[in-house]
Amino acid sequence: MEQKLEKVLNEIVTQQDTVGALLANRQGLCLGAKGNINPNVSGIAMAISKQVDKLEPNVSVPATICLYSGNKRCVIQKDGEITGIIYKQTTTPATLASN
């Protein structure tokens, strides 16, 4: 199983703008991390994921949570027993449309 997780993490961190990726179990323990990401965020990301699940408990599709800060983005998605956390960084800061 560990080799499969390593393969998935390697595939994720090679994606454009991705600077780090982490996989956590249902207790929030880090199963693996690659790139520029702190393994200690696994518990926080899992807790955020659980809270979002409570917003719409009858939805069968897992929620995707996006947190933005300047030119960085944190994407969190829980799928079954595993939660994925991906850090992305764009070359220009994200701006909101002023419409």
C-alpha positions in Angstrom: 0.0 0.0 0.0 2.8 2.4 0.8 4.2 2.1 -2.7 0.8 3.0 -4.2 0.6 6.1 -1.9 4.1 7.1 -3.0 3.1 6.7 -6.7 0.0 8.8 -6.2 1.9 11.5 -4.3 4.6 11.6 -7.1 1.9 12.0 -9.7 0.2 14.8 -7.8 3.4 16.9 -7.2 4.4 16.8 -10.8 1.2 18.6 -11.8 1.5 22.3 -12.9 1.6 24.8 -10.0 1.6 22.1 -7.3 4.2 22.6 -4.6 3.2 19.9 -2.1 0.8 17.1 -1.5 -0.2 15.0 1.5 -2.5 12.1 2.2 -4.1 11.5 5.6 -6.2 8.7 7.2 -9.6 9.2 8.9 -7.9 10.0 12.2 -5.9 12.8 10.6 -2.6 11.0 10.7 -0.2 11.7 7.8 0.1 8.6 5.5 2.6 10.4 3.2 3.8 13.8 2.0 5.8 15.1 -0.9 7.1 18.5 -1.8 6.8 21.7 0.2 4.1 20.7 2.7 4.1 20.3 6.5 2.9 16.8 7.6 1.4 18.4 10.7 -1.4 20.0 8.6 -3.0 16.5 8.1 -5.0 16.8 11.3 -6.2 20.3 10.6 -7.2 19.4 7.1 -9.1 16.3 8.3 -11.0 18.4 10.9 -11.9 21.0 8.2 -13.1 18.2 5.9 -15.3 16.7 8.7 -16.9 20.1 9.4 -17.7 20.6 5.7 -19.3 17.1 5.6 -21.8 18.3 8.2 -23.0 21.2 5.9 -24.5 18.7 3.5 -24.6 15.3 5.1 -26.8 13.6 2.4 -24.5 14.4 -0.6 -22.8 11.3 -2.1 -20.1 13.3 -3.9 -17.1 14.3 -1.7 -16.8 18.1 -1.1 -13.7 19.9 -2.4 -12.5 22.7 -0.1 -10.3 25.5 -1.5 -8.5 27.9 0.8 -6.8 30.9 -0.8 -4.1 33.2 0.5 -2.4 35.5 -1.9 -0.9 33.4 -4.6 -1.2 30.2 -2.7 -4.1 27.7 -2.7 -4.8 24.7 -0.4 -7.2 22.1 -1.9 -8.7 19.5 0.5 -10.8 16.6 -0.5 -11.9 13.5 1.4 -12.7 10.3 -0.5 -13.7 7.4 1.8 -11.0 6.8 4.3 -8.4 9.1 2.7 -8.1 12.9 2.7 -5.9 14.6 0.2 -4.3 18.0 0.7 -2.7 19.7 -2.2 -0.8 23.0 -2.0 -0.6 25.0 -5.2 1.1 28.3 -6.0 0.4 30.5 -9.0 2.9 33.0 -10.5 0.4 35.8 -10.1 -1.9 36.5 -7.1 -5.5 35.4 -7.5 -7.8 38.4 -8.0 -11.5 38.6 -7.7 -13.6 39.9 -10.6 -15.0 43.3 -9.7 -18.4 42.7 -11.5 
